[in-house]
Amino acid sequence: MTNVFRRLHKVERRLTDRSSFVPHSQRWLEYWGQRLDGILAGTDRGRIPLEAFRTVIACGNPAGPEEETW
């Protein structure tokens, strides 16, 4: 059983990025959308993956229109 858990953990590491969310999931999109909002507003510094930037821009603001900052 230990071998199975080790292999599963290895797969999970490959499926997640620095945010620890599975790429392209709703939670992942919300996380990177908030980070991008912060970067554009000047309150957050840092880098985001190009894939996250492209996806957030393509989907619009995942925070919703009431919190739109761009």
Residue pairs with C-beta under 8 A, 6 or more apart in sequence:
15 22
15 23
16 22
16 23
17 23
17 28
17 49
17 52
18 49
19 28
19 31
19 32
19 52
21 27
21 28
21 31
22 28
23 51
23 52
24 55
26 62
28 52
29 55
29 56
29 59
29 62
30 62
30 63
32 48
32 49
32 52
32 53
32 55
32 56
33 56
33 59
33 61
33 62
33 63
34 63
35 44
35 46
35 48
35 52
36 48
36 52
36 53
36 56
37 44
37 61
37 63
37 67
37 69
37 70
38 44
39 45
39 46
39 48
40 69
40 70
41 69
56 62
61 67
61 68
61 69
61 70
